[in-house]
């Protein structure tokens, strides 16, 4: 596809369950970001991947959150033992290779809306 | 520390009015990037502009224009002759060249354009 895709589009889960969210970046984009957007609020950075470099995990809110990326393609964000405060839209973005200090434009997916009951 | 402040939570205008969305940022770095994104009711964020800290030239793209002033740490966004389709939440964002690739977003300004 031409854009960033995310699945599922909506997820309802019970408190304490684990969830896995998926992101397919734009083909050829080496950088991938995950963000969280709570209702009516701005975006919170979670994690950044670029190629084979160590990911920047500085935004992950707790050890219940983790993310993996297979090479320069699909990424999954896993939330273990979900809590009600995890309810939010989780957005994924990708961008072309970032070299040095340059920041490329991020292209966002439609997001996964997570509701923890 | 990095910080982006969008003091205007909501703005309501009538079609064809001009409107300016404010963005003030804080950074410890001399090299940084500023962004504006639009989030329409559909929810998908749309990139509008990227500006690096060494380029203070103002930019115009159709009805959109941006005023970058390092002296006041501001990167304001003006829509001229607003249209109903401009109704959305607009986010300003900052990314420093050091300290990783974290991008900090402001809380957003919700713009309502009434016909």
Interface residues (C-beta under 8 A of the other chain):
Chain A: X31 X33 X35 X41 X42 X43 X44 X45 X48 X50 X56 X58 X59 X89 X91 X93 X98 X100 X101 X103 X105 X106 X107 X108 X109 X110 X111
Chain B: X31 X33 X35 X37 X42 X43 X44 X45 X46 X47 X50 X52 X91 X93 X95 X97 X98 X100 X101 X102 X103 X104 X105 X106 X107 X108
